[in-house]
């Protein structure tokens, strides 16, 4: 582990330390539609350390990235529970957004999580219908595009709260 590949965010609850380590980023859910292949939502989990009062806690929080196939409309969405943006003031939310744009999408951990998810989808034997095939194909297409996200894409994204539950 290289500490130069770490990012710190100071919050009212302590110092959040994010480290570029393979098992610190996971893709938990992908939502795509067989009918509308122009949109995708990916739920990411990020592990970090919360340092406070000379102690540290392992934490894992989540958020969604939603975008269209042209990546000209990207939204960061708070998860319903264990949100990466929860209980943060506006400055801390902005720092978290910058963490995603300037650090996370460029890490080896993110690249590894995306690559592993693509591989898992390609090897999935539970594909039974034509809609399943379309959803899997669309998910793979969007995962590959996520590797091409730029800092500006995330910096221009809005942060919204999740108002519905759509799981695959």
LUMLUMLUM-406811 format. One record per residue (C-alpha): residue number from 0; residue in one letter; z, x, y. Coordinates in nm, 2 decimals, always signed. Example, Ala and Ser with C-alpha at 12.3 -4.5 7.8 and 13.67 -1.06 7.14 Angstrom:
BEGIN
0/a/+0.78/+1.23/-0.45
1/s/+0.71/+1.37/-0.11
This chain:
BEGIN
0/x/+0.00/+0.00/+0.00
1/x/-0.10/+0.13/+0.34
2/x/+0.13/+0.02/+0.62
3/x/-0.16/+0.07/+0.87
4/x/-0.31/-0.24/+0.70
5/x/-0.02/-0.45/+0.81
6/x/+0.02/-0.70/+1.10
7/x/+0.34/-0.82/+1.27
8/x/+0.40/-1.13/+1.46
9/x/+0.73/-1.18/+1.65
10/x/+0.85/-1.53/+1.64
11/x/+1.17/-1.71/+1.75
12/x/+1.29/-1.70/+1.38
13/x/+1.22/-1.33/+1.32
14/x/+0.95/-1.08/+1.27
15/x/+0.67/-1.19/+1.03
16/x/+0.51/-0.89/+0.84
17/x/+0.17/-0.95/+0.68
18/x/+0.05/-0.68/+0.44
19/x/-0.30/-0.63/+0.31
20/x/-0.22/-0.65/-0.06
21/x/-0.43/-0.83/-0.32
22/x/-0.18/-1.08/-0.43
23/x/-0.07/-1.18/-0.08
24/x/-0.37/-1.41/-0.02
25/x/-0.48/-1.69/-0.25
26/x/-0.73/-1.98/-0.23
27/x/-0.55/-2.28/-0.37
28/x/-0.79/-2.56/-0.30
29/x/-1.15/-2.61/-0.21
30/x/-1.27/-2.95/-0.09
31/x/-1.65/-3.01/-0.09
32/x/-1.85/-3.32/-0.14
33/x/-2.15/-3.37/-0.36
34/x/-2.29/-3.61/-0.10
35/x/-2.22/-3.42/+0.22
36/x/-2.30/-3.06/+0.15
37/x/-2.27/-2.95/+0.51
38/x/-1.89/-2.94/+0.52
39/x/-1.62/-2.75/+0.34
40/x/-1.25/-2.71/+0.35
41/x/-1.06/-2.42/+0.20
42/x/-0.68/-2.40/+0.17
43/x/-0.54/-2.05/+0.19
44/x/-0.19/-1.93/+0.11
45/x/-0.06/-1.61/+0.27
46/x/+0.25/-1.43/+0.16
47/x/+0.45/-1.23/+0.41
48/x/+0.80/-1.10/+0.48
49/x/+1.02/-1.27/+0.74
50/x/+1.25/-1.00/+0.89
51/x/+1.56/-1.13/+1.06
52/x/+1.92/-1.03/+1.10
53/x/+1.86/-0.70/+0.91
54/x/+1.74/-0.91/+0.60
55/x/+1.40/-1.01/+0.48
56/x/+1.27/-1.31/+0.29
57/x/+0.95/-1.34/+0.09
58/x/+0.76/-1.64/+0.23
59/x/+0.43/-1.80/+0.15
60/x/+0.27/-2.05/+0.39
61/x/-0.06/-2.23/+0.39
62/x/-0.34/-2.35/+0.62
63/x/-0.69/-2.49/+0.58
64/x/-1.02/-2.36/+0.73
65/x/-1.28/-2.64/+0.78
66/x/-1.63/-2.56/+0.88
67/x/-1.99/-2.67/+0.86
68/x/-2.27/-2.48/+0.69
69/x/-2.38/-2.32/+1.02
70/x/-2.03/-2.20/+1.10
71/x/-2.07/-2.34/+1.45
72/x/-1.78/-2.58/+1.41
73/x/-1.46/-2.42/+1.27
74/x/-1.12/-2.58/+1.26
75/x/-0.79/-2.44/+1.14
76/x/-0.58/-2.72/+1.00
77/x/-0.21/-2.72/+0.93
78/x/-0.12/-2.80/+0.57
79/x/+0.11/-3.10/+0.51
80/x/+0.39/-2.87/+0.38
81/x/+0.47/-2.50/+0.42
82/x/+0.23/-2.47/+0.71
83/x/+0.16/-2.13/+0.85
84/x/+0.16/-2.28/+1.20
85/x/+0.48/-2.50/+1.16
86/x/+0.79/-2.46/+1.37
87/x/+0.61/-2.21/+1.60
88/x/+0.57/-2.24/+1.98
89/x/+0.23/-2.23/+2.14
90/x/+0.23/-1.85/+2.19
91/x/+0.33/-1.79/+1.83
92/x/+0.06/-2.04/+1.71
93/x/-0.19/-1.84/+1.91
94/x/-0.07/-1.51/+1.77
95/x/-0.11/-1.66/+1.42
96/x/-0.46/-1.77/+1.50
97/x/-0.54/-1.42/+1.62
98/x/-0.39/-1.29/+1.30
99/x/-0.63/-1.49/+1.10
100/x/-0.93/-1.40/+1.31
101/x/-0.87/-1.03/+1.39
102/x/-0.69/-0.93/+1.07
103/x/-0.69/-1.17/+0.77
104/x/-1.06/-1.24/+0.74
105/x/-1.12/-0.86/+0.74
106/x/-0.86/-0.77/+0.48
107/x/-0.93/-0.65/+0.12
108/x/-0.68/-0.92/+0.01
109/x/-0.90/-1.20/+0.16
110/x/-1.21/-1.05/+0.02
111/x/-1.05/-1.02/-0.32
112/x/-0.93/-1.38/-0.32
113/x/-1.27/-1.51/-0.22
114/x/-1.45/-1.30/-0.48
115/x/-1.20/-1.40/-0.75
116/x/-1.24/-1.77/-0.66
117/x/-1.62/-1.74/-0.68
118/x/-1.59/-1.58/-1.02
119/x/-1.36/-1.85/-1.15
120/x/-1.59/-2.12/-1.03
121/x/-1.89/-1.96/-1.20
122/x/-1.69/-1.93/-1.53
123/x/-1.55/-2.29/-1.51
124/x/-1.65/-2.48/-1.83
125/x/-1.50/-2.81/-1.71
126/x/-1.82/-2.90/-1.53
127/x/-1.93/-3.24/-1.67
128/x/-2.14/-3.43/-1.42
129/x/-2.41/-3.37/-1.18
130/x/-2.17/-3.42/-0.89
131/x/-1.94/-3.15/-1.04
132/x/-2.24/-2.91/-1.04
133/x/-2.32/-2.99/-0.68
134/x/-1.96/-2.95/-0.57
135/x/-1.93/-2.62/-0.75
136/x/-2.25/-2.49/-0.61
137/x/-2.15/-2.60/-0.26
138/x/-1.81/-2.44/-0.29
139/x/-1.96/-2.11/-0.40
140/x/-2.20/-2.12/-0.10
141/x/-1.92/-2.18/+0.14
142/x/-1.70/-1.91/-0.02
143/x/-1.98/-1.66/+0.03
144/x/-2.01/-1.77/+0.39
145/x/-1.64/-1.72/+0.44
146/x/-1.69/-1.35/+0.38
147/x/-1.92/-1.35/+0.69
148/x/-1.68/-1.51/+0.93
149/x/-1.64/-1.32/+1.26
150/x/-1.34/-1.28/+1.49
151/x/-1.51/-1.50/+1.75
152/x/-1.55/-1.78/+1.49
153/x/-1.18/-1.80/+1.44
154/x/-1.09/-1.74/+1.81
155/x/-1.31/-2.04/+1.91
156/x/-1.16/-2.26/+1.64
157/x/-0.92/-2.54/+1.72
158/x/-0.59/-2.59/+1.54
159/x/-0.52/-2.94/+1.42
160/x/-0.27/-3.12/+1.21
161/x/-0.37/-3.26/+0.87
162/x/-0.40/-3.64/+0.89
163/x/-0.52/-3.71/+0.54
164/x/-0.51/-3.56/+0.19
165/x/-0.84/-3.47/+0.03
166/x/-0.81/-3.26/-0.28
167/x/-1.05/-3.15/-0.55
